[in-house]
Amino acid sequence: MALVLCSRCLQTKPGLETKPPGKYGALVQHQVCQECWGEWMVVMPRIINHYGLNLGLPEDRQQLQQAMAEYLNLPV
Ligand SMILES: [Zn+2]
């Protein structure tokens, strides 16, 4: 598994073994460490609940992707 310079914690740590789904999947795999991704996995359902997101709707999926990019400090 490759080391990545994580855009969130700014440390060089092991990255994800597989590319997550979504349009930022490749970015996440190359720029987010396992730990920060794990934190996002905890935060994500709270965001979905907080905003009442329906992931069957493209605009809601877009909103979640945006929230993820901000949380992980992705350069998008
Ligand atoms: Zn990190």
N, CA, C, O and the ligand as a Tripos MOL2 file, in Angstrom:
@<TRIPOS>MOLECULE
protein
  305   303    77     0     0
PROTEIN
NO_CHARGES

@<TRIPOS>ATOM
      1 N           0.8560   -1.1930    0.0000 N.3       1 MET1
      2 CA          0.0000    0.0000    0.0000 C.3       1 MET1
      3 C           0.8940    1.2460    0.0000 C.2       1 MET1
      4 O           1.8910    1.3020    0.7190 O.2       1 MET1
      5 N           0.5370    2.2170   -0.7920 N.am      2 ALA2
      6 CA          1.3770    3.3930   -1.0020 C.3       2 ALA2
      7 C           1.2050    4.4070    0.1230 C.2       2 ALA2
      8 O           0.1340    4.5370    0.7150 O.2       2 ALA2
      9 N           2.2920    5.1180    0.3990 N.am      3 LEU3
     10 CA          2.1990    6.2470    1.3150 C.3       3 LEU3
     11 C           1.6910    7.4620    0.5490 C.2       3 LEU3
     12 O           2.0040    7.6420   -0.6280 O.2       3 LEU3
     13 N           0.9080    8.2870    1.2230 N.am      4 VAL4
     14 CA          0.4010    9.5100    0.6000 C.3       4 VAL4
     15 C           0.7060   10.6920    1.5250 C.2       4 VAL4
     16 O           0.7770   10.5460    2.7450 O.2       4 VAL4
     17 N           0.8820   11.8510    0.9190 N.am      5 LEU5
     18 CA          0.9320   13.0860    1.7070 C.3       5 LEU5
     19 C          -0.5160   13.5440    1.8400 C.2       5 LEU5
     20 O          -1.1280   14.0190    0.8830 O.2       5 LEU5
     21 N          -1.0380   13.3900    3.0300 N.am      6 CYS6
     22 CA         -2.4780   13.5860    3.2350 C.3       6 CYS6
     23 C          -2.8300   15.0730    3.2330 C.2       6 CYS6
     24 O          -2.1800   15.8810    3.8960 O.2       6 CYS6
     25 N          -3.8770   15.4170    2.4730 N.am      7 SER7
     26 CA         -4.2780   16.8190    2.3580 C.3       7 SER7
     27 C          -5.0030   17.2980    3.6090 C.2       7 SER7
     28 O          -5.1630   18.5030    3.7990 O.2       7 SER7
     29 N          -5.4440   16.3810    4.4640 N.am      8 ARG8
     30 CA         -6.1680   16.8040    5.6640 C.3       8 ARG8
     31 C          -5.2340   16.9410    6.8700 C.2       8 ARG8
     32 O          -5.2080   17.9870    7.5190 O.2       8 ARG8
     33 N          -4.4710   15.8920    7.1680 N.am      9 CYS9
     34 CA         -3.6090   15.9470    8.3560 C.3       9 CYS9
     35 C          -2.1860   16.3880    7.9990 C.2       9 CYS9
     36 O          -1.3670   16.6180    8.8890 O.2       9 CYS9
     37 N          -1.8930   16.5060    6.7080 N.am     10 LEU10
     38 CA         -0.6000   16.9990    6.2280 C.3      10 LEU10
     39 C           0.5620   16.1110    6.6780 C.2      10 LEU10
     40 O           1.6890   16.5820    6.8270 O.2      10 LEU10
     41 N           0.2840   14.8420    6.8900 N.am     11 GLN11
     42 CA          1.3360   13.8950    7.2260 C.3      11 GLN11
     43 C           1.4270   12.8320    6.1280 C.2      11 GLN11
     44 O           0.4760   12.6040    5.3800 O.2      11 GLN11
     45 N           2.5850   12.1970    6.0540 N.am     12 THR12
     46 CA          2.7720   11.1190    5.0910 C.3      12 THR12
     47 C           2.4220    9.8010    5.7650 C.2      12 THR12
     48 O           3.1030    9.3550    6.6890 O.2      12 THR12
     49 N           1.3560    9.1950    5.2860 N.am     13 LYS13
     50 CA          0.8220    7.9910    5.9270 C.3      13 LYS13
     51 C           0.2920    7.0450    4.8630 C.2      13 LYS13
     52 O           0.1550    7.4350    3.7030 O.2      13 LYS13
     53 N          -0.0100    5.8020    5.2410 N.am     14 PRO14
     54 CA         -0.5880    4.8690    4.2700 C.3      14 PRO14
     55 C          -1.9080    5.3870    3.7080 C.2      14 PRO14
     56 O          -2.7670    5.8880    4.4350 O.2      14 PRO14
     57 N          -2.0390    5.2500    2.4030 N.am     15 GLY15
     58 CA         -3.2810    5.6540    1.7400 C.3      15 GLY15
     59 C          -4.2490    4.4840    1.6250 C.2      15 GLY15
     60 O          -4.0200    3.4040    2.1690 O.2      15 GLY15
     61 N          -5.3320    4.7300    0.9050 N.am     16 LEU16
     62 CA         -6.3520    3.7010    0.7380 C.3      16 LEU16
     63 C          -5.8850    2.6580   -0.2690 C.2      16 LEU16
     64 O          -5.2060    2.9760   -1.2460 O.2      16 LEU16
     65 N          -6.2610    1.4120   -0.0130 N.am     17 GLU17
     66 CA         -5.8690    0.3440   -0.9330 C.3      17 GLU17
     67 C          -6.7230    0.3370   -2.1830 C.2      17 GLU17
     68 O          -6.2610   -0.0370   -3.2600 O.2      17 GLU17
     69 N          -7.9550    0.7470   -2.0390 N.am     18 THR18
     70 CA         -8.8440    0.7730   -3.2010 C.3      18 THR18
     71 C          -9.4270    2.1730   -3.3700 C.2      18 THR18
     72 O          -9.5940    2.9180   -2.4050 O.2      18 THR18
     73 N          -9.7240    2.5020   -4.5960 N.am     19 LYS19
     74 CA        -10.2760    3.8200   -4.9160 C.3      19 LYS19
     75 C         -11.7300    3.8750   -4.4700 C.2      19 LYS19
     76 O         -12.5280    3.0230   -4.8620 O.2      19 LYS19
     77 N         -12.0870    4.8640   -3.6540 N.am     20 PRO20
     78 CA        -13.4870    4.9920   -3.2640 C.3      20 PRO20
     79 C         -14.3350    5.4140   -4.4720 C.2      20 PRO20
     80 O         -13.8110    5.9780   -5.4320 O.2      20 PRO20
     81 N         -15.6270    5.1440   -4.4210 N.am     21 PRO21
     82 CA        -16.5070    5.5730   -5.5150 C.3      21 PRO21
     83 C         -16.6850    7.0840   -5.4950 C.2      21 PRO21
     84 O         -16.3540    7.7460   -4.5120 O.2      21 PRO21
     85 N         -17.2020    7.6110   -6.5720 N.am     22 GLY22
     86 CA        -17.4650    9.0430   -6.6330 C.3      22 GLY22
     87 C         -16.4320    9.7540   -7.4870 C.2      22 GLY22
     88 O         -15.3710    9.2090   -7.7930 O.2      22 GLY22
     89 N         -16.7640   10.9900   -7.8690 N.am     23 LYS23
     90 CA        -15.9140   11.6900   -8.8340 C.3      23 LYS23
     91 C         -14.5690   12.0810   -8.2260 C.2      23 LYS23
     92 O         -13.6210   12.3480   -8.9650 O.2      23 LYS23
     93 N         -14.4630   12.1230   -6.9000 N.am     24 TYR24
     94 CA        -13.1950   12.4690   -6.2640 C.3      24 TYR24
     95 C         -12.4360   11.2280   -5.7910 C.2      24 TYR24
     96 O         -11.4720   11.3360   -5.0330 O.2      24 TYR24
     97 N         -12.8710   10.0660   -6.2350 N.am     25 GLY25
     98 CA        -12.2740    8.8250   -5.7590 C.3      25 GLY25
     99 C         -10.7630    8.7570   -5.9580 C.2      25 GLY25
    100 O         -10.0240    8.3820   -5.0470 O.2      25 GLY25
    101 N         -10.3130    9.1230   -7.1590 N.am     26 ALA26
    102 CA         -8.8820    9.0570   -7.4490 C.3      26 ALA26
    103 C          -8.1060   10.0520   -6.5920 C.2      26 ALA26
    104 O          -7.0270    9.7410   -6.0880 O.2      26 ALA26
    105 N          -8.6660   11.2520   -6.4300 N.am     27 LEU27
    106 CA         -8.0300   12.2590   -5.5830 C.3      27 LEU27
    107 C          -7.8950   11.7430   -4.1530 C.2      27 LEU27
    108 O          -6.8410   11.8650   -3.5300 O.2      27 LEU27
    109 N          -8.9690   11.1720   -3.6520 N.am     28 VAL28
    110 CA         -8.9550   10.6540   -2.2800 C.3      28 VAL28
    111 C          -7.8830    9.5840   -2.1350 C.2      28 VAL28
    112 O          -7.1370    9.5660   -1.1560 O.2      28 VAL28
    113 N          -7.8150    8.7000   -3.1100 N.am     29 GLN29
    114 CA         -6.8500    7.6140   -2.9940 C.3      29 GLN29
    115 C          -5.4160    8.1350   -2.9910 C.2      29 GLN29
    116 O          -4.5450    7.5510   -2.3470 O.2      29 GLN29
    117 N          -5.1710    9.2100   -3.6930 N.am     30 HIS30
    118 CA         -3.8040    9.7100   -3.8080 C.3      30 HIS30
    119 C          -3.4630   10.7780   -2.7800 C.2      30 HIS30
    120 O          -2.2920   11.1180   -2.6170 O.2      30 HIS30
    121 N          -4.4650   11.3180   -2.0800 N.am     31 GLN31
    122 CA         -4.1910   12.4720   -1.2280 C.3      31 GLN31
    123 C          -4.7890   12.3880    0.1660 C.2      31 GLN31
    124 O          -4.7170   13.3560    0.9220 O.2      31 GLN31
    125 N          -5.3760   11.2550    0.5230 N.am     32 VAL32
    126 CA         -5.9860   11.1540    1.8560 C.3      32 VAL32
    127 C          -5.4930    9.8710    2.5120 C.2      32 VAL32
    128 O          -5.4660    8.8110    1.8870 O.2      32 VAL32
    129 N          -5.1020    9.9790    3.7820 N.am     33 CYS33
    130 CA         -4.6100    8.7970    4.4780 C.3      33 CYS33
    131 C          -5.7750    7.9640    5.0230 C.2      33 CYS33
    132 O          -6.9130    8.4270    5.1010 O.2      33 CYS33
    133 N          -5.4600    6.7480    5.3900 N.am     34 GLN34
    134 CA         -6.4910    5.8350    5.8990 C.3      34 GLN34
    135 C          -7.2030    6.3940    7.1260 C.2      34 GLN34
    136 O          -8.4200    6.2670    7.2670 O.2      34 GLN34
    137 N          -6.4230    7.0170    8.0140 N.am     35 GLU35
    138 CA         -7.0260    7.5270    9.2490 C.3      35 GLU35
    139 C          -8.0470    8.6170    8.9720 C.2      35 GLU35
    140 O          -9.1550    8.5990    9.5090 O.2      35 GLU35
    141 N          -7.6600    9.5700    8.1250 N.am     36 CYS36
    142 CA         -8.5860   10.6750    7.8310 C.3      36 CYS36
    143 C          -9.8030   10.1640    7.0700 C.2      36 CYS36
    144 O         -10.9170   10.6440    7.2770 O.2      36 CYS36
    145 N          -9.5890    9.1900    6.1900 N.am     37 TRP37
    146 CA        -10.7380    8.5980    5.4930 C.3      37 TRP37
    147 C         -11.6670    7.9270    6.5020 C.2      37 TRP37
    148 O         -12.8890    8.0160    6.3830 O.2      37 TRP37
    149 N         -11.0880    7.2590    7.4880 N.am     38 GLY38
    150 CA        -11.8890    6.6310    8.5270 C.3      38 GLY38
    151 C         -12.7000    7.6470    9.3160 C.2      38 GLY38
    152 O         -13.8370    7.3820    9.7050 O.2      38 GLY38
    153 N         -12.0960    8.8310    9.5500 N.am     39 GLU39
    154 CA        -12.8310    9.8860   10.2520 C.3      39 GLU39
    155 C         -14.0030   10.3720    9.4020 C.2      39 GLU39
    156 O         -15.0990   10.6160    9.9060 O.2      39 GLU39
    157 N         -13.7450   10.5070    8.0990 N.am     40 TRP40
    158 CA        -14.8300   10.9320    7.2180 C.3      40 TRP40
    159 C         -15.9700    9.9070    7.2130 C.2      40 TRP40
    160 O         -17.1440   10.2710    7.1470 O.2      40 TRP40
    161 N         -15.6090    8.6290    7.2840 N.am     41 MET41
    162 CA        -16.6390    7.5810    7.3110 C.3      41 MET41
    163 C         -17.5520    7.7180    8.5280 C.2      41 MET41
    164 O         -18.7170    7.3210    8.4930 O.2      41 MET41
    165 N         -17.0000    8.2940    9.6160 N.am     42 VAL42
    166 CA        -17.8080    8.5110   10.8200 C.3      42 VAL42
    167 C         -18.6760    9.7590   10.6570 C.2      42 VAL42
    168 O         -19.8340    9.7910   11.0730 O.2      42 VAL42
    169 N         -18.0810   10.7910   10.0360 N.am     43 VAL43
    170 CA        -18.7690   12.0770    9.9020 C.3      43 VAL43
    171 C         -19.8560   12.0230    8.8250 C.2      43 VAL43
    172 O         -20.9010   12.6610    8.9530 O.2      43 VAL43
    173 N         -19.5980   11.2560    7.7660 N.am     44 MET44
    174 CA        -20.5050   11.2680    6.6080 C.3      44 MET44
    175 C         -21.9650   10.9780    6.9640 C.2      44 MET44
    176 O         -22.8460   11.7190    6.5290 O.2      44 MET44
    177 N         -22.2530    9.9280    7.7360 N.am     45 PRO45
    178 CA        -23.6730    9.6850    8.0270 C.3      45 PRO45
    179 C         -24.3120   10.8050    8.8330 C.2      45 PRO45
    180 O         -25.5140   11.0500    8.7290 O.2      45 PRO45
    181 N         -23.4920   11.4910    9.6480 N.am     46 ARG46
    182 CA        -24.0470   12.6320   10.4060 C.3      46 ARG46
    183 C         -24.4450   13.7500    9.4570 C.2      46 ARG46
    184 O         -25.4760   14.3970    9.6420 O.2      46 ARG46
    185 N         -23.6190   13.9740    8.4350 N.am     47 ILE47
    186 CA        -23.9320   15.0220    7.4660 C.3      47 ILE47
    187 C         -25.1900   14.6490    6.6810 C.2      47 ILE47
    188 O         -26.0570   15.4870    6.4350 O.2      47 ILE47
    189 N         -25.2700   13.3820    6.2980 N.am     48 ILE48
    190 CA        -26.4500   12.9250    5.5580 C.3      48 ILE48
    191 C         -27.7040   13.1380    6.4000 C.2      48 ILE48
    192 O         -28.7280   13.5950    5.8910 O.2      48 ILE48
    193 N         -27.6220   12.8100    7.6780 N.am     49 ASN49
    194 CA        -28.7720   12.9980    8.5620 C.3      49 ASN49
    195 C         -29.0660   14.4700    8.7930 C.2      49 ASN49
    196 O         -30.2200   14.8990    8.7610 O.2      49 ASN49
    197 N         -28.0030   15.2420    9.0260 N.am     50 HIS50
    198 CA        -28.1730   16.6560    9.3580 C.3      50 HIS50
    199 C         -28.8980   17.4010    8.2410 C.2      50 HIS50
    200 O         -29.8040   18.1950    8.4900 O.2      50 HIS50
    201 N         -28.4770   17.1260    6.9930 N.am     51 TYR51
    202 CA        -29.0880   17.8400    5.8690 C.3      51 TYR51
    203 C         -30.2410   17.0650    5.2490 C.2      51 TYR51
    204 O         -30.8680   17.5320    4.2980 O.2      51 TYR51
    205 N         -30.5190   15.8880    5.7830 N.am     52 GLY52
    206 CA        -31.5920   15.0780    5.2180 C.3      52 GLY52
    207 C         -31.3320   14.7180    3.7630 C.2      52 GLY52
    208 O         -32.2420   14.7480    2.9340 O.2      52 GLY52
    209 N         -30.0850   14.3770    3.4610 N.am     53 LEU53
    210 CA        -29.7250   14.1140    2.0650 C.3      53 LEU53
    211 C         -30.3220   12.7910    1.5890 C.2      53 LEU53
    212 O         -30.3370   11.7930    2.3100 O.2      53 LEU53
    213 N         -30.8120   12.8180    0.3550 N.am     54 ASN54
    214 CA        -31.3060   11.6240   -0.3160 C.3      54 ASN54
    215 C         -30.3110   11.2740   -1.4160 C.2      54 ASN54
    216 O         -30.2650   11.9280   -2.4580 O.2      54 ASN54
    217 N         -29.5150   10.2340   -1.1720 N.am     55 LEU55
    218 CA        -28.4340    9.9240   -2.1070 C.3      55 LEU55
    219 C         -28.9380    9.3300   -3.4160 C.2      55 LEU55
    220 O         -28.1450    9.0160   -4.3030 O.2      55 LEU55
    221 N         -30.2480    9.1770   -3.5390 N.am     56 GLY56
    222 CA        -30.8200    8.8180   -4.8310 C.3      56 GLY56
    223 C         -30.9210   10.0270   -5.7520 C.2      56 GLY56
    224 O         -31.1380    9.8780   -6.9550 O.2      56 GLY56
    225 N         -30.7620   11.2290   -5.1860 N.am     57 LEU57
    226 CA        -30.8710   12.4570   -5.9780 C.3      57 LEU57
    227 C         -29.4880   12.9720   -6.3470 C.2      57 LEU57
    228 O         -28.6250   13.1000   -5.4780 O.2      57 LEU57
    229 N         -29.2650   13.2720   -7.6340 N.am     58 PRO58
    230 CA        -27.9400   13.7540   -8.0560 C.3      58 PRO58
    231 C         -27.5010   15.0060   -7.3100 C.2      58 PRO58
    232 O         -26.3250   15.1240   -6.9660 O.2      58 PRO58
    233 N         -28.4090   15.9470   -7.0450 N.am     59 GLU59
    234 CA        -27.9890   17.1860   -6.3820 C.3      59 GLU59
    235 C         -27.5900   16.9260   -4.9300 C.2      59 GLU59
    236 O         -26.7140   17.6050   -4.3950 O.2      59 GLU59
    237 N         -28.2200   15.9620   -4.3020 N.am     60 ASP60
    238 CA        -27.8530   15.6250   -2.9330 C.3      60 ASP60
    239 C         -26.5080   14.8990   -2.8900 C.2      60 ASP60
    240 O         -25.6950   15.1170   -1.9920 O.2      60 ASP60
    241 N         -26.2930   14.0280   -3.8850 N.am     61 ARG61
    242 CA        -24.9730   13.3760   -3.9620 C.3      61 ARG61
    243 C         -23.8890   14.4260   -4.1840 C.2      61 ARG61
    244 O         -22.8010   14.3450   -3.6140 O.2      61 ARG61
    245 N         -24.2010   15.4090   -5.0180 N.am     62 GLN62
    246 CA        -23.2470   16.4850   -5.2890 C.3      62 GLN62
    247 C         -22.9270   17.2450   -3.9990 C.2      62 GLN62
    248 O         -21.7720   17.5750   -3.7300 O.2      62 GLN62
    249 N         -23.9590   17.5140   -3.2140 N.am     63 GLN63
    250 CA        -23.7520   18.2380   -1.9530 C.3      63 GLN63
    251 C         -22.8570   17.4360   -1.0070 C.2      63 GLN63
    252 O         -22.0000   17.9970   -0.3240 O.2      63 GLN63
    253 N         -23.0640   16.1250   -0.9760 N.am     64 LEU64
    254 CA        -22.2530   15.2820   -0.1080 C.3      64 LEU64
    255 C         -20.7960   15.2430   -0.5960 C.2      64 LEU64
    256 O         -19.8660   15.2760    0.2110 O.2      64 LEU64
    257 N         -20.6060   15.1740   -1.9190 N.am     65 GLN65
    258 CA        -19.2460   15.1840   -2.4630 C.3      65 GLN65
    259 C         -18.5390   16.4900   -2.0970 C.2      65 GLN65
    260 O         -17.3490   16.5000   -1.7800 O.2      65 GLN65
    261 N         -19.2860   17.5820   -2.1470 N.am     66 GLN66
    262 CA        -18.7120   18.8790   -1.8110 C.3      66 GLN66
    263 C         -18.3110   18.9140   -0.3380 C.2      66 GLN66
    264 O         -17.2350   19.3980    0.0130 O.2      66 GLN66
    265 N         -19.1860   18.3980    0.5130 N.am     67 ALA67
    266 CA        -18.8900   18.3550    1.9450 C.3      67 ALA67
    267 C         -17.6550   17.4960    2.2030 C.2      67 ALA67
    268 O         -16.8270   17.8250    3.0520 O.2      67 ALA67
    269 N         -17.5380   16.3910    1.4610 N.am     68 MET68
    270 CA        -16.3750   15.5180    1.6220 C.3      68 MET68
    271 C         -15.0970   16.2400    1.2090 C.2      68 MET68
    272 O         -14.0800   16.1660    1.8990 O.2      68 MET68
    273 N         -15.1590   16.9410    0.0730 N.am     69 ALA69
    274 CA        -13.9820   17.6550   -0.4180 C.3      69 ALA69
    275 C         -13.5270   18.6930    0.6010 C.2      69 ALA69
    276 O         -12.3290   18.8690    0.8240 O.2      69 ALA69
    277 N         -14.4930   19.3860    1.2230 N.am     70 GLU70
    278 CA        -14.1390   20.3970    2.2190 C.3      70 GLU70
    279 C         -13.5680   19.7440    3.4780 C.2      70 GLU70
    280 O         -12.5840   20.2210    4.0430 O.2      70 GLU70
    281 N         -14.1920   18.6570    3.9080 N.am     71 TYR71
    282 CA        -13.7380   17.9880    5.1180 C.3      71 TYR71
    283 C         -12.3190   17.4670    4.9440 C.2      71 TYR71
    284 O         -11.4920   17.5830    5.8480 O.2      71 TYR71
    285 N         -12.0440   16.8940    3.7810 N.am     72 LEU72
    286 CA        -10.7360   16.2710    3.5400 C.3      72 LEU72
    287 C          -9.7210   17.2680    2.9720 C.2      72 LEU72
    288 O          -8.5690   16.9220    2.7120 O.2      72 LEU72
    289 N         -10.1680   18.4970    2.7880 N.am     73 ASN73
    290 CA         -9.2770   19.5500    2.2820 C.3      73 ASN73
    291 C          -8.7170   19.1860    0.8950 C.2      73 ASN73
    292 O          -7.5470   19.4290    0.5980 O.2      73 ASN73
    293 N          -9.5670   18.6090    0.0720 N.am     74 LEU74
    294 CA         -9.1400   18.2350   -1.2750 C.3      74 LEU74
    295 C          -8.9970   19.4800   -2.1440 C.2      74 LEU74
    296 O          -9.7880   20.4150   -2.0270 O.2      74 LEU74
    297 N          -8.0030   19.4930   -3.0030 N.am     75 PRO75
    298 CA         -7.7970   20.6530   -3.8770 C.3      75 PRO75
    299 C          -8.7380   20.6180   -5.0770 C.2      75 PRO75
    300 O          -8.3030   20.3540   -6.1980 O.2      75 PRO75
    301 N         -10.0040   20.8790   -4.8520 N.am     76 VAL76
    302 CA        -10.9750   20.8490   -5.9610 C.3      76 VAL76
    303 C         -11.6020   22.2270   -6.1350 C.2      76 VAL76
    304 O         -12.4440   22.4150   -7.0140 O.2      76 VAL76
    305 ZN         -4.6180   12.1940    7.0300 Zn       77 ZN77
@<TRIPOS>BOND
     1     1     2 1
     2     2     3 1
     3     3     4 2
     4     3     5 am
     5     5     6 1
     6     6     7 1
     7     7     8 2
     8     7     9 am
     9     9    10 1
    10    10    11 1
    11    11    12 2
    12    11    13 am
    13    13    14 1
    14    14    15 1
    15    15    16 2
    16    15    17 am
    17    17    18 1
    18    18    19 1
    19    19    20 2
    20    19    21 am
    21    21    22 1
    22    22    23 1
    23    23    24 2
    24    23    25 am
    25    25    26 1
    26    26    27 1
    27    27    28 2
    28    27    29 am
    29    29    30 1
    30    30    31 1
    31    31    32 2
    32    31    33 am
    33    33    34 1
    34    34    35 1
    35    35    36 2
    36    35    37 am
    37    37    38 1
    38    38    39 1
    39    39    40 2
    40    39    41 am
    41    41    42 1
    42    42    43 1
    43    43    44 2
    44    43    45 am
    45    45    46 1
    46    46    47 1
    47    47    48 2
    48    47    49 am
    49    49    50 1
    50    50    51 1
    51    51    52 2
    52    51    53 am
    53    53    54 1
    54    54    55 1
    55    55    56 2
    56    55    57 am
    57    57    58 1
    58    58    59 1
    59    59    60 2
    60    59    61 am
    61    61    62 1
    62    62    63 1
    63    63    64 2
    64    63    65 am
    65    65    66 1
    66    66    67 1
    67    67    68 2
    68    67    69 am
    69    69    70 1
    70    70    71 1
    71    71    72 2
    72    71    73 am
    73    73    74 1
    74    74    75 1
    75    75    76 2
    76    75    77 am
    77    77    78 1
    78    78    79 1
    79    79    80 2
    80    79    81 am
    81    81    82 1
    82    82    83 1
    83    83    84 2
    84    83    85 am
    85    85    86 1
    86    86    87 1
    87    87    88 2
    88    87    89 am
    89    89    90 1
    90    90    91 1
    91    91    92 2
    92    91    93 am
    93    93    94 1
    94    94    95 1
    95    95    96 2
    96    95    97 am
    97    97    98 1
    98    98    99 1
    99    99   100 2
   100    99   101 am
   101   101   102 1
   102   102   103 1
   103   103   104 2
   104   103   105 am
   105   105   106 1
   106   106   107 1
   107   107   108 2
   108   107   109 am
   109   109   110 1
   110   110   111 1
   111   111   112 2
   112   111   113 am
   113   113   114 1
   114   114   115 1
   115   115   116 2
   116   115   117 am
   117   117   118 1
   118   118   119 1
   119   119   120 2
   120   119   121 am
   121   121   122 1
   122   122   123 1
   123   123   124 2
   124   123   125 am
   125   125   126 1
   126   126   127 1
   127   127   128 2
   128   127   129 am
   129   129   130 1
   130   130   131 1
   131   131   132 2
   132   131   133 am
   133   133   134 1
   134   134   135 1
   135   135   136 2
   136   135   137 am
   137   137   138 1
   138   138   139 1
   139   139   140 2
   140   139   141 am
   141   141   142 1
   142   142   143 1
   143   143   144 2
   144   143   145 am
   145   145   146 1
   146   146   147 1
   147   147   148 2
   148   147   149 am
   149   149   150 1
   150   150   151 1
   151   151   152 2
   152   151   153 am
   153   153   154 1
   154   154   155 1
   155   155   156 2
   156   155   157 am
   157   157   158 1
   158   158   159 1
   159   159   160 2
   160   159   161 am
   161   161   162 1
   162   162   163 1
   163   163   164 2
   164   163   165 am
   165   165   166 1
   166   166   167 1
   167   167   168 2
   168   167   169 am
   169   169   170 1
   170   170   171 1
   171   171   172 2
   172   171   173 am
   173   173   174 1
   174   174   175 1
   175   175   176 2
   176   175   177 am
   177   177   178 1
   178   178   179 1
   179   179   180 2
   180   179   181 am
   181   181   182 1
   182   182   183 1
   183   183   184 2
   184   183   185 am
   185   185   186 1
   186   186   187 1
   187   187   188 2
   188   187   189 am
   189   189   190 1
   190   190   191 1
   191   191   192 2
   192   191   193 am
   193   193   194 1
   194   194   195 1
   195   195   196 2
   196   195   197 am
   197   197   198 1
   198   198   199 1
   199   199   200 2
   200   199   201 am
   201   201   202 1
   202   202   203 1
   203   203   204 2
   204   203   205 am
   205   205   206 1
   206   206   207 1
   207   207   208 2
   208   207   209 am
   209   209   210 1
   210   210   211 1
   211   211   212 2
   212   211   213 am
   213   213   214 1
   214   214   215 1
   215   215   216 2
   216   215   217 am
   217   217   218 1
   218   218   219 1
   219   219   220 2
   220   219   221 am
   221   221   222 1
   222   222   223 1
   223   223   224 2
   224   223   225 am
   225   225   226 1
   226   226   227 1
   227   227   228 2
   228   227   229 am
   229   229   230 1
   230   230   231 1
   231   231   232 2
   232   231   233 am
   233   233   234 1
   234   234   235 1
   235   235   236 2
   236   235   237 am
   237   237   238 1
   238   238   239 1
   239   239   240 2
   240   239   241 am
   241   241   242 1
   242   242   243 1
   243   243   244 2
   244   243   245 am
   245   245   246 1
   246   246   247 1
   247   247   248 2
   248   247   249 am
   249   249   250 1
   250   250   251 1
   251   251   252 2
   252   251   253 am
   253   253   254 1
   254   254   255 1
   255   255   256 2
   256   255   257 am
   257   257   258 1
   258   258   259 1
   259   259   260 2
   260   259   261 am
   261   261   262 1
   262   262   263 1
   263   263   264 2
   264   263   265 am
   265   265   266 1
   266   266   267 1
   267   267   268 2
   268   267   269 am
   269   269   270 1
   270   270   271 1
   271   271   272 2
   272   271   273 am
   273   273   274 1
   274   274   275 1
   275   275   276 2
   276   275   277 am
   277   277   278 1
   278   278   279 1
   279   279   280 2
   280   279   281 am
   281   281   282 1
   282   282   283 1
   283   283   284 2
   284   283   285 am
   285   285   286 1
   286   286   287 1
   287   287   288 2
   288   287   289 am
   289   289   290 1
   290   290   291 1
   291   291   292 2
   292   291   293 am
   293   293   294 1
   294   294   295 1
   295   295   296 2
   296   295   297 am
   297   297   298 1
   298   298   299 1
   299   299   300 2
   300   299   301 am
   301   301   302 1
   302   302   303 1
   303   303   304 2
@<TRIPOS>SUBSTRUCTURE
     1 MET1         2 RESIDUE 1 A MET
     2 ALA2         6 RESIDUE 1 A ALA
     3 LEU3        10 RESIDUE 1 A LEU
     4 VAL4        14 RESIDUE 1 A VAL
     5 LEU5        18 RESIDUE 1 A LEU
     6 CYS6        22 RESIDUE 1 A CYS
     7 SER7        26 RESIDUE 1 A SER
     8 ARG8        30 RESIDUE 1 A ARG
     9 CYS9        34 RESIDUE 1 A CYS
    10 LEU10       38 RESIDUE 1 A LEU
    11 GLN11       42 RESIDUE 1 A GLN
    12 THR12       46 RESIDUE 1 A THR
    13 LYS13       50 RESIDUE 1 A LYS
    14 PRO14       54 RESIDUE 1 A PRO
    15 GLY15       58 RESIDUE 1 A GLY
    16 LEU16       62 RESIDUE 1 A LEU
    17 GLU17       66 RESIDUE 1 A GLU
    18 THR18       70 RESIDUE 1 A THR
    19 LYS19       74 RESIDUE 1 A LYS
    20 PRO20       78 RESIDUE 1 A PRO
    21 PRO21       82 RESIDUE 1 A PRO
    22 GLY22       86 RESIDUE 1 A GLY
    23 LYS23       90 RESIDUE 1 A LYS
    24 TYR24       94 RESIDUE 1 A TYR
    25 GLY25       98 RESIDUE 1 A GLY
    26 ALA26      102 RESIDUE 1 A ALA
    27 LEU27      106 RESIDUE 1 A LEU
    28 VAL28      110 RESIDUE 1 A VAL
    29 GLN29      114 RESIDUE 1 A GLN
    30 HIS30      118 RESIDUE 1 A HIS
    31 GLN31      122 RESIDUE 1 A GLN
    32 VAL32      126 RESIDUE 1 A VAL
    33 CYS33      130 RESIDUE 1 A CYS
    34 GLN34      134 RESIDUE 1 A GLN
    35 GLU35      138 RESIDUE 1 A GLU
    36 CYS36      142 RESIDUE 1 A CYS
    37 TRP37      146 RESIDUE 1 A TRP
    38 GLY38      150 RESIDUE 1 A GLY
    39 GLU39      154 RESIDUE 1 A GLU
    40 TRP40      158 RESIDUE 1 A TRP
    41 MET41      162 RESIDUE 1 A MET
    42 VAL42      166 RESIDUE 1 A VAL
    43 VAL43      170 RESIDUE 1 A VAL
    44 MET44      174 RESIDUE 1 A MET
    45 PRO45      178 RESIDUE 1 A PRO
    46 ARG46      182 RESIDUE 1 A ARG
    47 ILE47      186 RESIDUE 1 A ILE
    48 ILE48      190 RESIDUE 1 A ILE
    49 ASN49      194 RESIDUE 1 A ASN
    50 HIS50      198 RESIDUE 1 A HIS
    51 TYR51      202 RESIDUE 1 A TYR
    52 GLY52      206 RESIDUE 1 A GLY
    53 LEU53      210 RESIDUE 1 A LEU
    54 ASN54      214 RESIDUE 1 A ASN
    55 LEU55      218 RESIDUE 1 A LEU
    56 GLY56      222 RESIDUE 1 A GLY
    57 LEU57      226 RESIDUE 1 A LEU
    58 PRO58      230 RESIDUE 1 A PRO
    59 GLU59      234 RESIDUE 1 A GLU
    60 ASP60      238 RESIDUE 1 A ASP
    61 ARG61      242 RESIDUE 1 A ARG
    62 GLN62      246 RESIDUE 1 A GLN
    63 GLN63      250 RESIDUE 1 A GLN
    64 LEU64      254 RESIDUE 1 A LEU
    65 GLN65      258 RESIDUE 1 A GLN
    66 GLN66      262 RESIDUE 1 A GLN
    67 ALA67      266 RESIDUE 1 A ALA
    68 MET68      270 RESIDUE 1 A MET
    69 ALA69      274 RESIDUE 1 A ALA
    70 GLU70      278 RESIDUE 1 A GLU
    71 TYR71      282 RESIDUE 1 A TYR
    72 LEU72      286 RESIDUE 1 A LEU
    73 ASN73      290 RESIDUE 1 A ASN
    74 LEU74      294 RESIDUE 1 A LEU
    75 PRO75      298 RESIDUE 1 A PRO
    76 VAL76      302 RESIDUE 1 A VAL
    77 ZN77       305 GROUP 0 **** ****
